[in-house]
Amino acid sequence: MNKPPKIVIAPISSGYYLTEGKEYNVITFRDHGDEHGYLFTIIDNAGGRMLCFEKRCGHIDDLDWIVKERES
């Protein structure tokens, strides 16, 4: 399995909370152990914590997050 994401990019905008192409730092993560990959937390545009799946995330219309950088 890939290493956990460190920086992710939203593939689409989602209301006020996520902006297409914007980078978000992953603040916590854990292996979800299924086809969704990692479960991670980011700080959204409103300053709230958002819990996201790496793959097929409901916050971004079941798309995959773009992983810019992974933990070393």
N, C-alpha and C positions, 0 to 999 in steps of 0.2 A: 504494500500500500504506500501511497505517497506520504510525504511528511505533512504535518498540519499546515494550513494556510497562515500566513503572517500579514499579508496585505491582499485585499480582494478589491475587485472593480465591479460595480453594478453594470450589467449588460443593458438594462433599461431603467427609466425613471419609474418611480412608484409613488405617486402623490407628492406630498411635501417631504416625505421621509427619506427617499433615495433619489440620487441624481445619476442618470446614465453617464458612464465614463468616469465617475468620481471614484477615487481610491478611499477605502475604509480600512483602518487598522483593526486587526482581530485582537480582542482583549482577553478572551478565554476561548478554549476549544476542548472538545473531547471526541474520540472516535465513536461514531454512532453505530458502527458495525453492520451496516447494510448498504443498499444501493445509493443512499443519500450522502455517503462519505462522512466528512466531519460535521459536527454540530458546533457552531461558533457564535460568539457574541460580538457585535460591533456597536459603535455609537452612531445613531442615525442623524440626519440633518437637524432634527428638533432637539437633539441632545439626550435622547432616551436610549436605553439599551434595547437592541433588537437581536433576538435569537434566530439564527438562520441555518439552513442546511446548505452544505457546499454544492450539492447537486439536487436539481428539481425542487428549488426553494419556492414556497408559496408566496413569499413577499415579492418575488420577481416573475410571477406568472409561470411557475414551475420550470424556469430556466436554470442553468448552472451559473454560479458566480465565476467570474474570470479571476483566476489566481495569478497575481503578479509576482508574489514572492512567497516562499515556504520557509518554515522554521529550519534552522540548520542542525 
